[in-house]
Amino acid sequence: MAKGEEVREDTFAGRIRAMFDDIAPTYDLLNRVNSLGLDQLWRKDLVEHVAVERPELILDLAAGTGDLSLLLAEQCKGATVVASDLSINMLEIGVQKALRKGLSQVKVSVEDAMDLSFEEEHFDVVTCAFGVRNFESIARGYQEMYRVLRPGGMVAILELCVPSNPITKAGYNLHVDQVIPFIGQLLGRNKAAYQYLGESIRKVPQRRQMEGLMRMAGFINTYYKVYIPGVAALYVGYKPKSDAFAGIYGELSKIKSAERVR
């Protein structure tokens, strides 16, 4: 039994699981509607970055219904993709989608990103699309990603963010605070879950702050790119190939990143 299956209902992870289990049937439709289809373009860009690495084993955290996992399996030839999530209902939908596409290289595992069941230095790449903001501790999540990555491995994260342009931000706030919860209630009958979406986006570290957390976990050569119209970003980093270098770099990056995260 994976550790994620043992999560108690009265914990933070248990509440996140219950919320996503509830909205699983309408999750894909609401994603397309709420993002105007842009989420698919952002995932494809992440996959292009990953495919260059020619990975053999990929861990997709907070995989949900498997949209990113399936793209990775299709574009990263010869790779096995482990789709992991706390929500069993979401993963079950992902399994059905993989079966319909004949993607037997997609495996699933119920996991808590705070305490992964995998051994150290196991994966070539770790990805996560729109799930980091649901972690109980993002710093702990990056530590776990670092632990299960092989030396030289890549982490690639997609996450939503708040636009920096004042005009775009005003329209964004209206969309997130009014439109998305209304659509969530209309199609998914769970307005609270989509109110949480807006709250979680505003709370999650963004841009340099998010990159700083990656560096504090030990990742090097980190960078990020913000997608037009400024509502999502891709964050990329690498685990050092040398443990000695990782120790030296880690101490330096913690000093530099502490200033950014404040």
Secondary structure, 3 states (H helix, E strand, C coil): CCHHHHCCCCCHHHHHHHHHHHHHHHHHHHHHHHHCCHHHHHHHHHHHHHHCCCCCEEEEECCCCCHHHHHHHHHCCCCEEEEEECCHHHHHHHHHHHHHHCCCCEEEEECCCCCCCCCCCCEEEEEEECCHHHCCCHHHHHHHHHHHEEEEEEEEEEEECCCCCHHHHHHHHHHHHHHHHHHHHHHHCCHHHHHHHHHHHHHCCCCHHHHHHHHHCCCEEEEEEEECCCCEEEEEEECCCCHHHHHHHHHHHHHHHHHHHC
